[in-house]
Amino acid sequence: MAGAGGQEGEPVHKGRVKGRLSKIFELNPAGLTWPRAVVFLDAALVPLVVFWTIGHEQYLLSALFGLVFTGLVDPGGGFGHRASHTAVFALVGSGLTALGFALGGAAWGWLVLAAFAVTLAAGLAVAFGVHRFVAALLLNVWFIAALGVGSSFHHHAHITSYVWAQTLAWAGGAALWIAVMFIGWLFRGRTDRPQSIAELPGDTSRRKPTRPLIVFALVRALAMAGTTALAFGLNLSHGYWLPIATMVAMKPGLGQATLTAAQRLVGTLIGAAAAALLLLLPAGEHGIRLIVVDRGLEVVALVLLMHAVAARFGNYTLSCAAIAAGVLVLVDLPQPSNCAAEGYRVLWTLCGVGIGVLVMLLAGMLAKRTAKAPSGPA
């Protein structure tokens, strides 16, 4: 009987594993948006060629994030409405870029304080509508990335990175998307356009900041402060991937957070492995051959990011893999590292998503307690 039970249980266990894997790799063909990805690639080639020409590729990442994130928050409507909203987003993003890179060489306590303040403000932005909350989360992600990249540049004496130039690169990327919007508006007969990314929430209606909302924002901010303290206080190699992974894993619902965490983890593992293989190509190269290989890898990184944009709502796992591979290549080319660096990034991502899921469990329990608290005395 025991043997029979074991034989019956084994297919059930395998079925559960297959079911979870199918969710992680489930493809939604309707979510693949190749025209949008091609537009991104066309626009991204502009800063790539510019920085090739002037020879300062360390500013390319800021320009690309400014371009992509400004495109994501495009609210749709008339051109004036779209331009004003994206311009405000670009202005706030420029300020956070300056702050992030300026703090890159500061004591880790300042980084923790800044991460807490920015994350708390981003969490409370939901009071101004879900669309603005998404925009705030994007800026939150970029700010943590700017802290990490700024800190890594500060520890590499052979790389010169100016805060004003990084800020200008972000603003230039955002302005480039506004120019793309304007050209599209002219070619489409100057008519109102729908939201750029229709899959993202477009609700801008304000809501009252309830206790559960404030608790969630506070817990999120504390989690970001804690992971930032671990990353920079312990001087972990490439440790800024820890708070980034934690933040992305924290979603409004626990089920959504768990699935997102699994998709991000698997995608990052795939992307890190691909980046490690690509970054082996310039090893041992010198002179003109090294320059040619580096330029080729930068183009490959843009193509990977294009696929990430196309697959964002088709399959989040594949999108994360493409983003991880593309960003790893762009970050590592100006400051060459080894395969151990990719392993550290994967390790911190694994730890980060685990912390994110645990934080969501804690936030869920606190939300239930705060919801029951008013009815207790009655």
N, C-alpha and C positions, 0 to 999 in steps of 0.2 A: 504493500500500500504506500509505504514511504517512497519507494522508488517511483511508483506511478505518479505520486503527488509531485515529486521532483521533476519528472518528465513533463507534467502538465504545466508546472510553474515556469519552466525554462522558456517555452514559447511565449508565455505572457510577458516575462521579463524582456525578452528580445523585442516583442512587439512594442513595449513601452519605450525602449531605447530608440527603435526605428521611428516611432511617433514623434519623439522629441527632436531627433535629427531631421525629420521631414519638416518640422516647424522652423528649425533653424535655417534650413536651406530651401524653404518653400519659395518658389518663384512666381511672382505676379506679373505676367506679360504686359498687362495693361499699365503697370507702373513704370515700365521702361520708357524713358523719354529721351530718345536720341537727338531730336532737333534742339532741345534745351542744352544737351551736352555739347553739341557742335558749336552752339553760340558761345558757350563758356570757353571752349578750346580756342575759337577765333579771337575772343577778347584776351585770353590769357597769353596768347602769343605776343601781344603788344608789350607788356612789361618784360617778358622773357628777352625779346630782341633788344629792348632799351637797356637792360642791365648787362646783356652781352656786349653791347656797344661801349658802355661806360666802364665795364669791368668791375661791377660791384654786386655780385650775385647774392651777397649776404642780406640784401634788402628785398630779394624776390619773394620770400615767404610772406612778408607783411603785405606786399602789394596783392598777392594772390588771395590772401584771407580777406582783405578789404574788398576785392572784386566779388568773390563768391558770396560772402555774408551779406553784402549790400544787395546782391541779386536775390538772395533768399527772402529778404524782408520787403521786397517790392510789393506795395499793397494793392496795386492796380488802380483803375479809375482814370481820370484825366491826367495829362502830363504834369500840370502844375501841382496837383495833389501828390502824385508819385514822387516828383522831384523834391518837394519840400520835406516829405517824410524820410526819404532816403538820405537827404542832406543832413537832417538832424541826427540820424543814425550814424552817418559818416563822421559828424562832428564829435559825438560821444565816443565813437570808436577811436578817433584820433587821440582824444584825451586819455583814454585807457591805454592806448599803445605807448604814448609818451610816459605815462606813469609806470607801466609794466617794465619797459626797457630801462627807465631811470632807476628803478628799484633793483634791477638785476645784480648790481654790485653792492647792494646794501646788506646790512645784517639781517639774518633770517627772521628775526622778530618782526621787522617792518613788513616783510613779505607775508607773514602769517596774518598780521593785522589788516593789510590791504586785501588779502584773499577773503577774509571774514566779511569785511565791509562791502566789497563788491558783490559777493555771493548773496549776502542778506538783502542788499538793494535789488538784485536781480530777482530774488524770490518774491519780494513784496511788489514787484512790478505787475504781477497778475491782477492787482487791484485796478489797473488801467486797461485791462482787456487781455485776452489770451494771446492775441497777435503780438502785443508789446512784450508780453512775458517771454514768448519765443525769441523775439529780438534781443531781449536782455540776456537770455541763456546763451545765445550765440556770442554776444560780447563777453559774457562771463568765461566761456571756453577760450576765446582768443586772449583774454587778459592773463589767464593762467599759463597759456602757451607763451605769451610774451615774457612773463616772468622767467619761465624756464629757459627760453632761447636767449634772453638777455643775460641770465646768469651764466649760461654756457659760454657765450661770447666773452663775458668778463674774465673767465678763467683761461681763455686762449689768447695769449699775447700776440700771436701772429695774425689775428683777425681784428680789423678796425671797424667798429660799429658805433655810429653816432645816433643818439636818441632822436634828434631833429630829423635825420634822414629816414629812420624807421617810421616816424610819424608821417613824414611826407610820402613815403611809399604806401602806407595804408590809405591815406587820403587820396593819393593818385589812383589806387585801385578802385576805391569807391567812386571817384569822379569818372573813371572809365566806364563803370556800369551805368552811371547817369547819362553819359554820352551815348552808350548803346541803346538805352531807353529812348533817348531823343531821336536817334536815327530810325529806330523801329516805329516810333510814333509818326514820323514823317512819311515813311514808306507805307504805312497802313492807313493813310488818309486822315491823320490827326484825330482819330476817334479814341474813345475810352477803351482801355484794355483791361482784361481780367487780371486777377492777382498772378504774379509771376510764377509762384509755386502753389498751384491750386490745392495740393494735398495738405499744406500747412494751415493751421487755424487762422481765420481772418476776422474773428470776433474782436471788436475794439470797444465793446460796451463795458463801462466801469462796474465794479462790484465792491461791496463792503468788505473790508479786511476782517474776516472772522477769526476766531481763536485758533481753529485747526489750521487755517492758512498761515497765520503768524507762527504757529508752532512748527509747521513744516519748513517754512523759510528759515527759522532759527536753527532747527536741527541740521538742515542742509548747510548753513553757514558754518556751524560748529564742525561738521564733518570735513568741510573744505579747509578750515583752519587747522584741524588735526592732521590731515594728510599733507598739507603744505609744511607743517612743522616737521613731520617725519621726513619729507623729501629734502628740505633745505637745511633743517636743523641737524640731521644726521649726515648731510652732504652725500646723499645717495647718488650713485652714478646714473645720470638721466632720470633722476627721481621725479621730475615734474610730470612724467606720465602717470604717476600714482594719483595725484589730485584730479588730473584730467579724466582718467578712467572712472574715478569715483563719481564725478559730477555727471558724466554722460549716463552712468548706470542708474542714477537716481531719477525715477519717473514717478508721476502722480499715483500710480497704482502698483501694488506689489507684484501681481502677475505680469504686468507690462515690464516692470523693472527686471524681473527674473529672466524673461525671454530676451529683453534687450541686452542684459548683461551677458547671457550666453552667446548671443549673436556677435556682440562686440568682441568677446574673448576669442571665439573661434576665428572671426575675421581678422583680428589683430595678429593671431598666431600665423595665419596664412600670409598676411601682408608682411610681417616681420621676416618670415622665412624667405619670401620673394625678394625683399629689400637686401637681406644678407647676401643672397646670391648675386644680385645686381651690383652691389658695392664691392664684390670681389673682382669685378672686371678691371677697374683702374689700378689694382694692386700690381706693383712692379713696373708701371708705366711712367715715363718721364718726358719732359719737353712737350713737343707739339702733339705727340700721341696721347699724352695725359689730358691735354686741353680738349682734343677731339672727343675722347671717351667721356669726359665730364659733360661736355655740351650735349652729347647724345643721350646721356642718362637724364639730363634735365628735360629733354623732350619726352623721353619715356615717362618721367614723373608726371608731366602734364597730361599725357595720354591716359595714364592710370587715374588721375583725378577726373578726367572727362568721363571715364567709365563709372567712377564713383557717383558723379552727378546723375548719370543716366540710370544707374541701378538703385538709387537711394530709396525709392518706393517700389522697386521691383523685388529686391532682396537686400535687406539691411546687412546681412553677413558679407555678401560680396562687395557691397559699398564700403564697409569698414575695412575689408582686406585691401581694396584699391586705395582708400585714403591712407591707411597705415603705410603701405608700400611707397606711395607717392611722397608723403610727408617725410618719411624716414630718409629717402634718397635726397630730397631737397635740403634737409637739415644736416645730413652727414657730409655732403659734397664739399661745403666750405671748410668743415672741420673734420678731416678724415678720422675714422675710428676703426674698430675691428668688429668681428662677429660677436664678441662678448657684449658689445654695446647693444646689439639687437636683442640678445638674451636678457639683458637687464630691462629693456623696455617691455618685453613680453612679461617678465616676472612682475614688474610694477603694475602692469595692466591687469594681470591676474589678481593681484592683491587689491587693486583699486575697485574692480567690479565686485569683489567679495565684500569689501567695506560698504560699497553703495547699496547692495542688497540688504546687508545687516542694518544699515541706517534706515532703509525703507520699512523694515520690520519694526524698528523702534518707533519711527514716525507714525506708523499705522496704529500701534498700541496707544501711543500718546493721544492721537486724534480721537480714538474711541473713548478714552478716559475723559478728555475735555468735552466731548459731545454729551456724555452721560452726567457730567458734573452739575449742570444747571438743574436737572430733574431730581438730583439726589435729595435736597432739602425738602422738596415738595412731597 
